[in-house]
Amino acid sequence: MKWTDIHQLAISLADAHPAVDPRYVNFVDLRDWVLALEDFNDDPGHCGEKILEAIQAAWIEEVE
């Protein structure tokens, strides 16, 4: 997965952290958790706040 695979990242994060409410995840943890996903293989430096916001929003939608 890449940073641009927003919905797939959200699904993977929901699966990896089922007890976490994504509304309360800070961006530092979110970035670390994305980097720790087994299928993630993008450059860590290509991530910015807008991407993290989009991932968090998609994760919130996924769990609702």
Secondary structure, DSSP 4 states (H G I P E B T S, - for coil): --TT-HHHHHHHHHHH-TT--GGG--HHHHHHHHHHSTT--S-GGG--HHHHHHHHHHHHHHH-
